[in-house]
Amino acid sequence: FFSRAVVQGCVTTGAPTPETVSTPPSTMGCAPSRRKARTAGGKLVVANIKQGDKKSEAILGNMQAIDEFKSLMVAVMMGDTAKIEEFQKKKAPEQRKKMEAVLRAVWEYHYKNFPVEGTDPEDDRNTPEHAKAAILDYLHGVHDAMLEYERPVFESVWGPMRPLLMASGISAQRVNKKSEFIYKKVVKKAKKELFPQICGNEVTVDHIVEGMTKDQVKVILPEKKGEEKKGGEAEEVKEKYVEKITWTEFFEAFAKTDLYKNTDPNIQLGKMADLMTKTVKLCINTHEKI
């Protein structure tokens, strides 16, 4: 469902950069406090996911593609998990490329903006600290982007019922009141069970980064005269090294984790639709008074 992400990250013409990314407006239907992407890198991820491209926009003029999405929306409304999973598998290869590009963009943001003094400023490797920061920025950005889909998915599940209930003789006021009651229940459930899975936790991220192979990079600082010892001999200046991780090592290690695989927006939308369908059914069956 997501529009195509920026393929080359920050350096692509017209793509968002940390300098052009502003604080996003309140996400549709959610409290600002629910947003996780508060760093420049996290906001860059959100912007890149939402950027879109002309190739994907061509879908809007393709009735066959629109009909395919309509059938998917019917599957969401009916809770047809088999149909949703079929769509996910079909879109998986394309979606993997998109999300890899989003991750690459935030990786580039970190090595370009936080070079290590005494190493090549053009070095495209990141320290373990910034590899971790890149993962957290990416996860938080995906989290915030998914918040945008909370209300639309709910409307796909419950929205078609509104006119049918009104046509059956229930007042519009009563239908809207019941709808908002169910929506609040749905959001509470998603906030507790769905969204924390996207972000993971720092312990998990630490473990992922710890397992990555690190290069030992020599730090070359401006020459300083060795301090003299009491005996008059110059003290030897010890060589200094810093650990850095290549993009290839970083991506291969992170991409095979469940945490990364879980960031596929189509997988998340499937989970969201399933959770919301079950919650709506629960609200109907319990028939709480409002």
RALIN-V464127 format. One record per residue. RES is the residue in one letter. PSI is psi as a letter, one per 30 degrees, with the letter a starting at -180 (none if undefined). D_LAST is the distance of its C-alpha to the last C-alpha in Angstrom with 2 decimals. Layout:
RES_PSI_D_LAST + RES_PSI_D_LAST
//
This chain:
F_e_33.99 + F_k_35.27 + S_l_38.07 + R_k_41.47 + A_l_42.07 + V_k_45.17 + V_e_47.96 + Q_g_50.35 + G_b_47.99 + C_f_48.92 + V_f_52.31 + T_k_51.20 + T_k_51.78 + G_f_48.64 + A_l_46.62 + P_k_44.63 + T_l_46.60 + P_f_45.70 + E_f_47.31 + T_f_45.25 + V_j_41.85 + S_l_39.80 + T_k_36.56 + P_l_33.89 + P_l_31.13 + S_k_27.61 + T_k_26.49 + M_j_24.06 + G_g_20.44 + C_l_21.51 + A_k_22.59 + P_f_26.41 + S_f_26.58 + R_f_25.75 + R_k_29.02 + K_f_31.94 + A_i_34.82 + R_f_36.22 + T_l_39.92 + A_e_42.09 + G_e_42.47 + G_e_38.76 + K_e_38.17 + L_e_41.10 + V_e_39.47 + V_e_36.30 + A_e_38.57 + N_e_40.75 + I_e_37.91 + K_f_36.57 + Q_e_40.11 + G_l_40.60 + D_l_43.94 + K_e_45.64 + K_e_46.17 + S_e_42.49 + E_f_41.70 + A_f_44.05 + I_e_41.27 + L_f_39.68 + G_g_42.73 + N_j_42.92 + M_e_41.17 + Q_e_41.93 + A_e_40.14 + I_e_37.17 + D_e_37.00 + E_e_37.09 + F_e_34.07 + K_e_32.27 + S_e_32.97 + L_e_31.70 + M_e_28.38 + V_e_28.15 + A_e_28.92 + V_e_26.12 + M_e_23.63 + M_f_25.02 + G_h_25.38 + D_i_29.15 + T_e_30.42 + A_e_34.04 + K_e_33.98 + I_e_32.43 + E_e_35.06 + E_e_37.79 + F_e_36.89 + Q_e_36.86 + K_e_40.34 + K_e_41.67 + K_f_40.59 + A_e_41.41 + P_e_45.02 + E_e_44.18 + Q_e_41.17 + R_e_43.36 + K_e_45.83 + K_e_43.18 + M_f_41.74 + E_e_45.27 + A_e_46.08 + V_e_43.09 + L_e_44.21 + R_e_47.82 + A_e_46.93 + V_f_45.43 + W_e_48.42 + E_e_50.78 + Y_e_48.96 + H_e_49.65 + Y_f_53.31 + K_e_54.13 + N_f_52.52 + F_i_53.40 + P_l_56.98 + V_k_58.85 + E_k_61.82 + G_f_65.05 + T_l_63.82 + D_k_63.99 + P_f_61.40 + E_f_61.19 + D_k_60.34 + D_g_57.19 + R_l_56.38 + N_l_53.79 + T_l_54.06 + P_e_51.79 + E_e_49.85 + H_f_49.09 + A_e_48.55 + K_e_45.71 + A_e_44.43 + A_e_44.59 + I_e_42.47 + L_e_39.82 + D_e_39.84 + Y_e_39.47 + L_e_36.58 + H_e_34.68 + G_e_35.40 + V_e_34.10 + H_e_30.93 + D_e_30.31 + A_e_31.26 + M_f_28.72 + L_f_25.92 + E_f_26.73 + Y_f_25.71 + E_e_22.26 + R_e_20.49 + P_e_23.08 + V_e_22.86 + F_e_19.08 + E_e_19.72 + S_e_22.48 + V_e_20.32 + W_f_17.24 + G_e_18.64 + P_f_20.73 + M_f_17.80 + R_e_16.58 + P_e_19.61 + L_e_19.82 + L_e_16.37 + M_e_17.24 + A_f_20.67 + S_f_19.43 + G_f_18.09 + I_k_14.42 + S_k_14.18 + A_e_14.55 + Q_e_11.98 + R_e_9.26 + V_e_10.97 + N_e_11.27 + K_e_7.73 + K_e_7.06 + S_e_10.47 + E_e_10.12 + F_e_7.41 + I_e_10.06 + Y_e_12.82 + K_e_12.15 + K_e_12.29 + V_e_15.37 + V_e_17.03 + K_e_16.72 + K_e_18.35 + A_e_20.98 + K_e_21.80 + K_e_22.53 + E_f_24.25 + L_e_25.63 + F_e_26.88 + P_f_28.86 + Q_f_30.93 + I_e_32.14 + C_f_33.49 + G_b_35.04 + N_l_36.71 + E_e_39.99 + V_e_41.65 + T_e_41.28 + V_e_42.58 + D_e_45.46 + H_e_46.42 + I_e_46.49 + V_e_48.73 + E_e_50.95 + G_f_51.78 + M_k_53.05 + T_k_56.81 + K_k_57.98 + D_k_61.08 + Q_j_63.24 + V_k_63.98 + K_k_66.82 + V_k_66.11 + I_j_69.02 + L_l_69.02 + P_k_71.73 + E_k_74.90 + K_k_75.50 + K_k_78.73 + G_k_78.55 + E_k_78.71 + E_k_81.98 + K_l_82.17 + K_e_84.43 + G_f_87.25 + G_f_87.11 + E_k_85.60 + A_k_82.67 + E_k_79.41 + E_k_78.15 + V_j_74.88 + K_k_72.60 + E_k_70.93 + K_k_67.16 + Y_l_64.76 + V_k_61.06 + E_k_58.81 + K_l_57.39 + I_k_55.46 + T_l_56.12 + W_e_53.44 + T_e_54.51 + E_e_54.22 + F_e_50.87 + F_e_49.32 + E_e_50.78 + A_e_49.52 + F_e_46.00 + A_f_45.55 + K_f_46.07 + T_l_43.26 + D_e_39.84 + L_e_38.39 + Y_e_40.11 + K_e_39.45 + N_f_35.74 + T_f_35.84 + D_j_36.46 + P_e_33.60 + N_e_33.55 + I_e_33.13 + Q_e_30.26 + L_e_28.56 + G_e_29.03 + K_e_27.47 + M_e_24.54 + A_e_24.01 + D_e_24.33 + L_e_21.91 + M_e_19.24 + T_e_19.88 + K_e_19.53 + T_e_16.29 + V_e_14.75 + K_e_16.18 + L_e_14.82 + C_e_11.17 + I_e_12.05 + N_e_14.05 + T_f_11.80 + H_h_9.00 + E_k_6.40 + K_k_3.78 + I_none_0.00
//
